[in-house]
Amino acid sequence: NCSSRECGVNQMHQGPRYKIPPPPLEGIETVASVLSISDDLVFNCLVDIFRIDVKALATSKEESEEILLIKESNGREFIRGGKVKEVFFLPNGDYWQVKNGNRIMISSEKKLRQSIGVDRTAAIEAAAEEEYALNEELTINKKKEAELLNEYKGYKIQWNKDQRTLRAINQQIEKMQSAITELKAEADEAENVTIDTTELEEDVKSAEDSLAELKEKQAEVEKAIEELLPNIRDVKSRLEETTARNEKVLEDMTVAEAKIEEYVKGHTERNAAVEKKRAKLQQITEVREKQKEVVQEATEKKDESLLKARLMTHKTKQDREKKKRAEEAQAGDGEQQTREEDTTATQLLDSELVNIEPVSTKKEPSYYKARIERAVKQIERERERRQMSERDPVVALEKFQRAKKSLDAKLIQIETIEKNVNALISDIKERKKRWKLFRAHIAFTTNITFDEMLNKKGSSGQIEFLHEDRRLKLVVQKDNTNEMSQTKDVKALSGGERSFTTLSLLLALGESLETPFRVMDEFDVFLDPVSRKIALDTMVAVAKELEHRQFIFITPQDLSSLKPDRMLKIFKLKPPERNSIGGPSQQTLDFEPPARE
């Protein structure tokens, strides 16, 4: 087994080669047209995974744009031919593509390297240098990220200060306007009375001057806020860009480490294979020498047996001749005596012995019959041992073929089940990975919304999601400009602060929920008037933004500050009817039927 860093496995079904379209124009090639792939499975895998049929190749950027790029009068751009999605060109492997009518240029930051037919030592050194460079770049990017975070925090603190100043100015403006209104009302009432209003007129004039100064100051603060907002957005964009670059650097480092580990492992495996081959060669050499000795011994035994056979043939021939002469002597004219020759003492020359061929003798029929009977008995014993009752060869062959076919079908079924199991395991891993990304996204958006809700009251906060322990930790800073007011224990907050924090947490979590109805009962019991007004305005604004959901807020407090409209309805319960017997009775709401359009 190998890890994801060491190898990649792609699973595909065997099938015919895909029919892909040729290059769109002359002078432009695709990756599929320049590669020579004889294996259909490999070709189909490259088409499905790496899309080699829609990636065009060109010698330069200018040539690729001149041949393939189409520009319309309205400014939209397209790739000629319709099949090509990406166009790569030399010298650095950069490419461009068109999305939604806009051309996008992607630069290749890696140097193109030859990976076939080269020494891997240089590749390892290059990968090590690249890893060192990536580590340096990662360090620099982390420093930049820290600087951007500090700059972003400074802008955020300044923005919070300006917001607080703006709220104070608005409150002073409201007080001044109410004072002016009261003075005007008193002036209208005192028209018929002869009173010296010089002092009052001076007060009115000073109030109007103060009001004008406050409005100018408000305009300056709003202008300062507008000037700071682009800087904050710029810092956010630079922070996101730096984070993306850091992630890309980490991915490149992971790829480089995987390549180094793959090469080192391959080198070790090749050395082990060479050592194994050498040991096997040594073993084969030893076996060969032993076989030579065995062959030589067998040859000597054969020559000895052949010599004995030739001597036996020669002796048999002499015995026959002797017998023949003896018979002729007995049939003669009275010769009773014959001279016996001692043939055993006759010495034969080697050349004469070589010319003698042994006579092949045939066994008696009884010998072969006994051997046949022994073979038949052995066959019967083997058949009984294997429990083979069928004696007809044709029927036995049919049974064997049916059993083999059933076995092959079962093996195919087992292989299919194994493939399905592997596919399910891979799908579970992919789903779990996406679920973790989705969970991290929900935690990030909830944290941002929670901080924005608290900022409306001049506070700030953060949520720590402890997924492993299934707990939440809240960090609340009562004054977003004073870090000393930060607390991690919610119990240390007052009742109103704790209620507002809980309300902000519920609204932040509600952004990620898909429930069509939300009901909140007596949410503002422990809130002070300012926090209660902020909470009501915030919840009403959130409810109006989410038109596809319905919010129900239940409170015993006064709602005169809210004005009903098309999306905001206020229903009030009647006072309970009390009697002397049963006490207060249950009341119901009289909902008006919806208006017909």
N, C-alpha and C positions, 0 to 999 in steps of 0.2 A: 504494500500500500504506500502511496505517496501523498504528500500534502498538496494544497492548492498552489504553493509556491514552487514545488518541484515539477509538476506536470499538469496539463489540462486535458480532460477527457471529454470528447464530444460524441454523443450517441445519435446515430442515424440509421434508417432502414435502407437495406440494399434495394436499388432500383435503377432504371435506365438513366443515362446521362441527360441532364436538362438541355433543352433547346433554347439557347439564349440568342438575342439579336446580335448582328455584327456591329462593328464600330459605326458611329453615326455618320462620320465624314471621312474622306480620304486625308491622310496625314495625321489622324488622331487614332490612337490605339487605346484599348481597355486592358486592364490587368488580365482578364480572361483570354484576350486574343494574343498576348505576348507569352503567356505561360504554356508549356507543353506538358499536359497531364494525361497519362494513359489510363489511370485508374478512375472509373466512373464515380465510385463512392467518394474518393478524395475531391474530385472536381465538384460534385454536388454539395459536399460539406463546405468548401471554400465559397461557393455561390450563396449558400444559405446563411453562413455565419459572417463572412468577411465581405460579401456583396461585391465580388470581383467583376461582375458583369456591368455595374453601374459606376465604376471608378475609371475615369479617363486619364491618359498619360500624355504629356506634351513636353517638348524640349525647353520651352520658356513660357513665362507668364504672358508676354505680349502676343505670342503665337496662339496660345490657348484662347485668349480673349478675342482675338481677331477671327478665329474660326468658329468658336462655339457660343460666344456671348451675343445675345440679341437685346438691343435697347429700344423701347417703345417711346413714342412722343410724350407720354404722360410720366416718364421717368422710371417705369417699371422695367425690370430686367428678367430675361429667361435664358435657359440653356438650350441650344439648338438640338433638335432630335427628340427631346422629351424623355429619353431613357437614362441619360447620364445625370447623376446626382452630385458627384464630386469630381474636380479636375485637379490632378497633381502635376507639378512641373519641377524642373531642375532649376538651380543646382542643389537646393537644400531640402527638397521634399515638401515644400509648402503647397497648399491647395486652397481653392476657393469653391464656394457653393452658393446657391441662390435659394433663399427662403422668403416666401410671401412677397416676391417681386423685388427683393433687396439682395445684393451680392454681399457675401461675408467672406473675408480673407482670414485664413488661419495659418499662422507661421509655425514651422517646425523648429522647436528649440534644440532638438537633438541632432547631432552630426550623423549623417548617413555612414554606416559602417558595413564592410563586406563580412558576411558571416559564414560563407561556404568556401572551403578550400584555403583557409588561412590558419595561421598559428594561433591557438587559443590563448597563449601566454600574453600576447599583446592585447587581446580582447580583455583579459582579466585586469591587466594594468590600466587599460583605458577605463574599464568599469570602476576600478578603485579610485582613479583620479576623478571620474565623474561623481562618485559617491562623496568624495571629499569636497568637491565644488558644491554639490547639493547641500551638504551639511553646513558649509559656510553661508550659502544663500539662505538656508533655513534659519540660521542664527541671525543674519541681517534682517530677514523678514519678521522674525519674532520681535527684534528690537523696534522695528518700524511699527509693528502691531501694538506694542506696549506704548510707544509714543502717541500713536493715533488714539488709543484708548484714553490716555491721560488728557489729550487735547479735546476728545469728545466729552469727557467728564467735566472739563473746565467750561466748555460751551454749555453743557447741560446745567451746570450750577449757575452760570450767568443768566441763562434763559429763565431758570426758576426765580432768580432774584428779580428779573425784569417783570415776570408774571406777578410776583407778590407786590412789586411797586405799582404795577398797573391796577391791581385790585384795590390797593389802598387809595390810589388817585380816584378810581371810580366811586369808591365809598365817599370820599371828600366831595366829589362833584354832586353826588346825590344829596348829601347834607346841605351843600350850598344852594342847590336848586330848591330844596324844601324850605330853607330859610328865606330865599328870595320870594317864594310863593306866599309864605306867611306875611312877609313885609308888604307885599303888594296888596294882600287881602286886608291888612290893617289900614293901609293907605286909602283903599276904596271905602272902608267903613268910616274913616275919619274925614271925608271930604267936606261935610257940613259943619265940622267942628273946627274952631279956630285954635289950632295947636301948632306950636313951633316944631316943625318936622325936619329941621336942619340936621340934627344929629342922626335921625333915621335915614335921611337921604344920603348922608355920608356913609352910614353903615351899608346901605344898599350899594352905593358906588364901590366901597371897599370889597364887598362880597362879590360884585360883578367883576372887579379887577382880579380878585383871587380866583374866581371861576375861570377867567380868561387865561390866567397864568397856569392853572391846573390843566386846562385843555391843551395849552401849548406843551406842557410837560408830558401830558398823555400822548400827544402826537409824536413827541421826540422818543418816548419809550416804545411806542408801536413801531416807529421807524427803526429804532435800534433792534427790536425783536425781528423785524423783517430782514435787516442786514445780517443778523446772526443765523437765521434759518438756512440760507444757502451754504454758509460755512459748515453748519451741522450736517446738512445733506452731503456736502463734499467729503467731510470726514467719514460719514457712514459708508459712502461709496468706496472711498479708499480703504477703509477697514475691511469691507466685504471683498474687495479685490485682493488685498494682502492675504486674507484668510483663504481665498480660492487658490492663490499661488502657493501658499504653504501646503495646502492639501495636495496640489499637483506635485510639489517637490517630494512630499512623503510617498506618493504613489510611484514616482520615478525611482526613489531610493529602494522601495520594496521590489520593483521590477529588477533593478540592478543586483540587489542581494539575491533574488531568486535565480538570476542568470549565473552568478558566481557559484551559488550552491549547486546548481544543476551541472555546471562544468566540473566542479571538484568531485561531485558524486560520480559523474560519467568517467572521469579520469581514474578514480579508484576502482570502479567496476571493470574498466578495461584492463588495468593492471592485474586485478584478480582473475579475469578471464585468461590473460596471457599466462599467468602462473599455473592456472588449471590446465591449460593446453600443454604446457611444458611437462607437467606431472603425468598427464595422459600419454604424451609422446614417449616419456621414459618408461612408462608401464607397457606401452605397445612394443617398445624395443626389447624389453626383457621377455615379454611373451613370445616375440619373434625368435629370439635366441633359443628359448626353450622348445619352440616348435621345430627349429632346425635340428636340435638334438633328437627330438622324437622322430622326425622324418629320417634322420640318418640311422637311428636304431632300427626303425621299421624297414629301411632299405637293406640294412645288413641282414635282418631276419628273413627278408624276402629272398635275397641272394643265397642265403644258406638253405632255405626251403627249396629254391629252384635247383640248387646243386644236388640236394638229396633226391629230388624228383628225377633229375636227369640220370643220376646213378641208378636209381630204382628202375628207370626205363631201360637203361643199358643192360642191367642184370636180367631183367625180364626177357629181353630180346635174346640174350645168350642162352638162357634156360630153354627158350622155345627151340633154338637151333640145336642145342644138345639133345633135346627130346626127339627132334626130327631125325638126327643122325642115328640115335639109338634105335628108332623104329626101322630105319633103312638097314641097319646092321643086322637086326633080327630077321629081316626078310631076305638076306643074302645067301651065298652058297656054302655056308658052314663056318663063316667067320664068327666065332663065339666071343672073341675078346675084342674089345675096343679100347683105344687109348683115351683115357679121360683127361681133359684139359682143365687145368686149375684156372678158371676165369676170374675168380675173385682176386687172384694175385696179379692179374693183368693190369698193367699201369697204363692209363689213358693220358693222352696229351690234353692241355687246356683248349687248344683249338678244336680238337675232336669233341670234347665235352660240350663246347658251346653250340656245336652243330646239332646236338641231340635235342629234340623237342619232346617234352613230356606228353604222354597220351592222356587225354581227358576221358575219365571213366564215368559211366552213368550209374546212378543208384538203382537199387531194386524198387519195383512198384510199391512194395510194402512200406518202404522207408517214406516215400512221399505221401502214401495214404495215412500213415501214422501222424505225419506233420499236419496234414489237413484236418484230421480229427482233433488234434490238440488245438489248432487255431479256431475251429468251430466251438469247442468247449469254452475257450477263452472269450469268444464273442458273446456267447450265451451268458457267461458270468458278468461281463461288463454291461450287457443289456438289463439283467436283473438288478445290478447295482444302481443303474440310472433310472430304473422303473420305466423302461420303454416297452409298452405293450403292443405298439403298432409294428407290424412286420412288413407292410407294403411300403416300399420306398417313396412312391408318388404321394400317398396320403401323408406320410411323415414329412415330406418336403412342404406340402401345403400347410400343415400345422406349423411348421417352423417359420414359413413366410408370414402367416397371420400373426404369430407371436412377435416376430420382428417388427411388423408394421405397427402393432399396438404399442410396443416398446418405444419406437421412434415417435409416435404421437404423444406418448406421455412425456418423453424428453423435451419435445417442442413446447408442450404445455408448461412444463417446469421452467423452461427458459423464458417463456412469455411472462410467467408470474414473477420471476426474478427481475425482468426488465421493468414491470409495472411497480414492483416494490422499490427499485432504485429510483424510478421516476417520482414516486410519491415522496420518498425521503428527500430528494432534491427539491421538490416543490415545497415541502414543509420548511426546509432550511431557507428557501427564498422568501416564503411568506413571513417567517419569523424575522428575517432581516428587514423586510419592508415594514413589519409591525413595529420593530424597534425604531426605525427612522420616523414613522408616523407618530410614535409615542414621544420621541425627542422634539418633533415639530410642535406637538400640542403643548408640551412643557414650555417651549420657547415662547410661543404666542401667548400662553396664559401668563407667563412671567411679565411680558411686556404690557399686557392689558392691566394686570394688577398694579404695576408701577404707575401707569397713566391714570388709573382711578384715584390712587393715593395722591398724585401730583395735584389734582384738582383741589385738594384741601391743604396743599403746602407740605405734604409728607412724601415719602418714597418707601419702596419696599421691594422685597425679593422673595420668591418661592423656591425652596430646595426640594426637588422630588426625589425621595429615597425609594426607588422602584424595588430594590431587593427587599427592604423592610416593609414596603407598602405603607409608608408614612409621608407626611408633608411637614416641612419646617418653614415657618414664616419669620422673616427678618424685616422689622418695621423701623423706619427712622422718622420720628415725629416731625422734625424740622429737616427738610432735605438739604439745607445748607450747613447743618451742624451734625457732624458725624458722632459727636458724643451722645446725641439723643437716640442713637441706634440701640435696639434691644431685640433679643432673640426669644424672649419669653413673652408670649401674648398676655399672660396673666398680669404682667407688670403695667399694662395699659389700663386707662380708665374705662368705665362702662361705655361711654360714647365712642371713645377711640376704638375699643374692641368691637363694638357693633359696626362702625364704619369700615374697619378692616375686614370683618366677616362679610359685609355686604360687597366690598370690592373683590374679595376672593370668589364669592358666588357669581358675580357678574363676569369675572375673568374666566372661571371654569365654564360658564354658560356659553361662551363664544365657541367652544369646541363640542357642545352637546347638540343633538339633533332632535330633542323633544319638541313636539308642536305646542305644548302648553307649559307655562311656568307660573307657579303660584307662590307668593311670598306673604307671610302673615306676620303682622306686628313687627316689622323690620326696623322701625324708627322709634321704638319705645324709649330706649336709653340714649338717643342722640340729642345733642343740643340744637337750638334753632338753626345755626349756620350749617352745621353738618347735615341736619335733616333736609334743609333746602337744597344743598349740593347733591345729596343722595337722591332726592326726588327728581331733580332736573336731570341727573345722570341716567337714572333708570328709565325715565320717560324718553330721553334721547336715544338710548340703546334700543328700547322697544320699538320706536318709530323707524329706526334703521333696519330692524329685522321684521319686515312686513309679513314674511311667510310664517311667523310664529305669533302666538297670543300670550300676553302677559296679564296676570291678575295680581294686583297688590291690595292687601287688606290691612287697614290701619285705623286705629281709633282717633288719630290726630286730625287737625284741621287741614283741609285741602283747598282753601280759598285762594292760595297763590297759584294754583294750576287752572288754566283756561281750557275747557273742553273744546274739542274740534272733531274733525271727521275721523281721526284715528284714536282720539283720547275720549273715553266715556267715564263719567263718575256716577256711581250708584250709591245712594245713602239708605241705610236701614231706618225704619221708623222707630221712634222710642217704644220700648216694650209696654204693652197694656197691662197694668197691674190691677188685680182685684183682691178682695179679702179672702178668697178661698184658695185658689190655686197658685197665686203669685204671678210673676211675669210669664207671659205666654210666648210661644215661638213665633218669630216674624219671618216673612219671605220678601224677596225683591220682586218688584213689578217691572220686568223687562219690557221695553217697547219693541214691537215687531219691526223687523228691518224694513226700511223704505224701499219701495219698488221703483226702479228706474225705468 
